[in-house]
Amino acid sequence: MNAKEVDIEHFIRDLLKSRKYRELELPEVTIRDLLQQEISKYRTSREAFKVVRQKLHNIVASYLGDADYQTASEDLSAAFACGDSQKVRAVCEALLRSHASTRERLKNLSDFYKQLFAVTGQPDSILDLACGMNPFAFSWMALPTTIRYYAYDIHRPRVALINQYFILQGLQPLAEVRDVLVAPPDVEAEVAFFFKEAHRFEQRRRGCNRDFWRALRVKWLLVSLPAKDLTGHHSMIERQRALIKRNLAGLSWPVTEVMFDSEIVFCIQKS
């Protein structure tokens, strides 16, 4: 192992064990993928490491200051133990509210999935890609517990909580720690959710969405993107349409748009 390789191994180890990231238990493959993209672009390892740190922060910033997973686990167990569906929903709503992406969707959550499934039909299997807190919206989806609901996220404590919820809800514990960009799931499914992540994937690796979407073995790919900028004053719809068009160029996949207040969902029919 040469000096540069030693530097890389030390960098990966120190980064994953740092105070900022150690509780997230991130997959090592994510760091290695970022390094692979950047290491050849810079004269020194130090310069590449700086860029990788920034890109990693952009990927996981929404996890920092995340929910108290131990408390959430206890709250879920208590809510299910008392058999009160409203208490279960209240705990799930608190978890959805803890994450910006799902918090914006709370005011019309039931209608959100109703409109999407009006396009795709009721699925018997779902891939929830880079899922965040979205699986905790299951009881608003009006789906049977016989569904196969696969959820993927890079945050191990979050995945553990999702699997606990799935078991309590009567679902199979099919949540998995996985960086879906590095290793797209090869599971076949009716529908894939890819909510408010495609633009972030483009920041991580420009143009990556096309190959990622093609690798997914699904009939429908539902890609949601923010409809407005962070101030809420400026529309981003044409920009998001351009992102979808660019990544679907040359592919004969019909797209149906479903518009909501804060996001636009592109329902892409792959087969």
N, C-alpha and C positions, 0 to 999 in steps of 0.2 A: 504494500500500500504506500503510494507516494505521499508527499507532504500535503498536496492539495486534497487528496482523498481523506487524509487524517483530519484536515480542517473541516471538511464537509461532515464527517461523522461526529466530530465534536460539536459542530454547529447544530445539527439535528438533535443530538442528545440534550444539549443545553437549552435549546428552544422549547422542547417538549416538557422539560422539567422546570421551566421558568415559572415564577409566581403567576405570571399573566395567563399561562396556558395549561399548567399541570392539572388543574381540576377538570378541564375539558376532555382530557384523555384522547387527544386527536390522533387519527391514524397517521402513522409514519409516512405512508405512501403519498399523502397530501404534500408534505414538506419536500419529499424527493421529487415529486412532479413539478413543483414550483422551481426547485433548483435546476432540474433538467431544462426547463424553459429559459432560465436566466443565466446560468453559469458561463455559457460560451459567449454571451453578449458583452462581457465586461473584462477589463484588463486584469483586475485582481478579484480574488474571492471576496474580499471585504466589501467591494462595491456590489457584487451580486447578492451577498447576504443582506445588505441593507434593503435592496429592492424586494427580496423574498420576504423579509420581515413586514414590509409595508403591504405586500399582496396578501400575506397571511392575515394581517389585521383586517383588511377589507373583507376577507372571506368570513372571518369569525367574529367580527365586531358586534353582530347582533346577539351573539351568545354571551358576551361579557356583561356581567351584572344580571345574569339570567335568573330564572326562578329558583327558589329554595327547594331543591329536589327531594330532600328528606322530608320536609314539611308537606310537600305536595303528595308524596307517597303515603304518608300517614292520613292526610285528608281524603285521598281517594279510597283507601281501605275503610275508613270510618263511614264514608258516604255510602258505599256499596253494602257495608255490614248492616246498616239500618234499613236498607231496602227502599230508600226514598229517592225516586228518580230525579226529583227537583234538586235535591242536595247534590246528587251526582253531577247534574248539569251545572250547578253553581260552581263546583270545583273545576270542572272542565272549562267553564267560561272564564274563570280567574286565570287559568293557564293560557287560554287563547289571548286574554288581555295582556299577558306578560310579554308578548312578542309583537312587534310593530306590524308585521305583515298580516297576522290574523286579527289583531285588535281593530284594524280598519274595516274588517269584514263583518264584525259582530252585529251591526245594526240591521243587516239583511241576510243573516247566515242561512236560514232555511231556504229563502228564495234563491240565494246564490246557487246552491246545489240543485234545486228544482229546475232552474233554467239550464244548467249545464247538462243534466241528465235528460232534459227534453230534447237536446241535440243528439246525445250519444245513445240514449236508451239506458235503462237501469243496468249497471255493470254487475257481473258476478265475480270480478277480480279487479284489483286496483294496484298500481304502483304509485306510491307517493314519494317523489324524488326530491332529495334535499328538503325533507318534509317539515322541518321546524316543529311547530306546535300543532300543525294542521290535523293530525290524527285525532286530537281531542275534540274535533268537530263532528265526530262520527255520528253521534245521536241526532244531529241536525240534518244528516244526509238521507234519512229515511230509507236505509238499506238493511237487509236482513243480516243476522250474525253468521249466516252460512257463507258470506262473502270471504274471499281470500284477499286480505288487505296487507300488502307488503309496504313497509315504510323504511326509508333510508335516510340516514343523517350521519354526520361525522362526529357528533357530540355524544360520547358513550353514556353519561348519566341521563341524558334526555332519552336515548333509545331504551335504556332500562326502564324508565318511567312509562314510556309508551307501551312496552311489552306488559308491564304490570297492569296498565289500564286495559289493554286488549284481553288479557286473561279474565279480569274482573267483569268485563263487558260481554264475555262469552265468545270472543274471537280467538283465532289462533295467534300465538305470539310471533308474528312474522316481521317485527321491526329488526333492523340490522344496522350495525355500524359499517358504513361504506361510503367512500368518496365515489359518487356515481360518475363523475367525469373521468376519473382514472380507470374505474372498473364498472362500466354500465351493467346493470343486472340483465341476466339472460332469461329471466322468468317471462313466460308468455302471460299477457293480461288483456282484458278488454279496454281498460282506460288507464292512462298515466296522468297524474297531476304533476305539473312542473310550474309551481306558483311563485311569481316574483323572484325568479332566480336567473332567467336567461340573460338579462342585461349584466348581472354580476359575473356570470360565466364568461361573457365577452370581455369583461375587464380583466379577468384572470388569464384568458387565452383567446385572443381575438379569432373569430371564425370557428370556434370549437363546437358550437351548438349543432351545426349541420351534421357532422359525423356522429355526435352524441345522439341526436334524434333518430338518425338512420339506424343506429345500433339497437334501439329499443324495439322489443317484439310485442307491440301493442296495436290494437285496432284504432284507437283514438289517443291522441296526445293533446292535452289541454295545457296550453302555455299562457300563463297570465303575466301581465306587465303593468307597472304603474301608469295610470291614465293622466296623472298630473305630476308636476315637479314637487320637491319637498315643501315649497311654500304653499302649494295648493292653488296657486293663481294661474299657472301656465299649463296648457294642454301638452301632453307628450304623445298623443295618439298617433300622429303621422310619423314621429320618430320610431315608435314601437312597431308600426306597420312596416316600416322600412327594414327593421331588424328581422322581422319574420320573413319578408319577401326575399331579403338577401340570403337567408339560410335555407330557403326552400327553392331557390332558383334551379330550374330544370327538373324539379320533382313534381309529378302530377298528383299532388295531395290537396284535395279541396279543403278550404278553410272557411269556417263559420265564425263570425265575431259575435261575442256576447258582451255588452257594455254594462258596467256598474259605475257607481260614483267615483271610486278611487282606483279602479283597475279595469283593464280590458282583457278578456279571455279569448284567445285564438284556439278554436276547437279544430284541430287538424286531423283529418281522416286519412290514416295511413293505409287502410285496407277495407 
